[in-house]
Amino acid sequence: MKIEKKSDVMFVVEKEGNMRVPVKVFANDLIFEKLKEDRCLQQGINVATLPGILGWSVMMPDAHQGYGFSIGGVAAMDAENGVLSPGGVGFDVNCGVRLLTTNLEMEEVKEKIRPLLDALFAAVPTGVGCSSQIKLTHDALDEVLVDGAQWAVKKGYGVEDDFVHCESEGKIPNAVSGLVSPRAKKRGKDQLGTLGAGNHFLEIQVVDEIVDEEKAKVFGISHKGQVVVMIHCGSRGLGHQVCSDFIRKIEEAYPDIVAGLPDKDLVYAPIGSRVATEYFGAMCAAANFAFANRHIIGHWTRGVFKDFFPESELRTVYDVAHNIAKLEEHEIEGVKRKVYVHRKGATRAFGPGSEGLPADYTAVGQPIILPGSMGTASWLLVGTETSMAQSYGSTAHGAGRVMSRSAAKRLFKGEEVKAELEKKGIIVKAASWKGICEEAPGVYKDVDAVVEVSHKAGIGKKVARLRPLGVIKG
Amino acid sequence: MKFEYLEHTADVKFRAYGKTLDEAFGNAALALTPLLTEDSVERVTKREISVSASNKEALLYDFLEELVVLQDTDGFLVAGVDSVEIKDREKGFSLQAVVWFDHAKRYETHGDLKSVTYHEMVIEESADGCMVQVVIDV
């Protein structure tokens, strides 16, 4: 393997063997060394062998081993001769993040943080087997799958301004509800407006540092000490099932492709084939479910805040997808081309003037939301011209795990993690303390280091650092 | 040993063992529950699970997926496995199992099973015993 260090924050694995394109890795020395420890880099190389991949197989500074594609991987596939891969999106279709600003100050929220977290915990269903107070009929679920967050506004949840400030306005037009299997619908029908569990969370945070005041202001962040809310979750069982269904369908339709793959989860279907078209329609529908899910959780959060702070105003800054494939146009080697950009554990990072940004953000670029781990900072970044040129308008998506859950269990005790966080002024409300150790801050990469790479590489520039005050975990 | 967990950075990898493939598949089902709770889950509701697939890997995937789906649709945690019977059919394999569950609400739970995966899936059969290895997306 020939690796060339292009800069302090970029490495390139040269094309060799059956690779169709080089692999471009955004990382500093330390992150790059860590990244070579598991199969992550090999997965980036495997992606580079896929038919129709253009430019580079891109890996982000938070990359770690996934199945098929690495997590933190981006690939642009030619819209005519390329392929679609469910493993290039991930099981949690449109797992993503929504950030809302408030007009509240840290001190007033801190005073009420415990009862506020209790009330949020009661309002937003979390954990295994949790079901929503919204019981969707078959027809209503179909509408959610087609209209996403816009469905929710029509039904009285939230306001238009929420979905205007959302990737794809919370509604991807290519969604086809009829392509989502009955089993996927059954898994999702009682889960709209639920947080789930694992690494998903709802956090009350405070603005800790503002790096770019002008852009922060455009995004509604005016000063240190301002309270914000972050929601991290996805398409729940519905999206997981869509991914699983189509891995199996493609496997059946293309046994020859599967036989030649280094990893079965890399399975793909040629764009234009029936199964690829169906996967895209179903995946977009699942993505819309996720937009609606975060939107409704945002709405309920707003309601709880109103109960505690009647003058509070919660405004959606933006809502981004971390696991998705989208049909976009990018300039590749000087030519504008239509591509299906797979972002698996990566965030869209469109620069100023890009199509599809809300009018108030067009001049500055798209907000990028990077959640850290439970006890560490999260970041608000902004997309740039460089990200359009270097990474198909994409950057990292978070801290990235570095330690397995079993190792975390050996190293950390739930109660100790809780006490340690409380010492730092972070209150955690969780369904189970035993589970908390799996999500201890120590199991993730340093989010500041990941962000530093993104900032230095210019693919997502720092706007503001956010630190948690209160956390709800499923 | 019925099953053991192996190191995997982002997800969960386990191996389940048995004298027969039936037993190894049954123990793989039992390996799902400690991922969600440390409590001992009671046998409250019994369900029969039937799946069929063209090969053994797909059969294992489908069997475990049935259990993952029941987690979402019925809030079920696996409490025990009475029987697993795998049959070699003309065009592939079929599996019938009797599995016990209880509702997650009754236990202290954490984490989530998102999906079974094919990633690093291994099925080994020999006269001395069988082993299946599975990675679950959590």
Interface residues (C-beta under 8 A of the other chain):
Chain A: D38 H64 Q65 G66 Y67 G68 I71 G90 F91 D92 G127 V128 G129 C130 S131 R183 K186 R187 G188 Q191 G196 A197 G198 H200 R236 G237 H240 Q241 C243 S244 I247 R248 E251 E252 D263 K264 D265 R401 V402 M403 S404 R405 S406 A407 A430 A431 S432 K434 G435 I436 E438 G474
Chain B: Y5 L6 E7 H8 T9 A10 D11 V12 L36 T37 E38 S54 A58 Y61 E65 V68 V69 Q71 D72 T73 D74 G75 F76 L77 H103 A104 K105 E108 T109 H110 G111 D112 K114 S115 V116 T117 Y118 H119 M121 V135 D137 V138
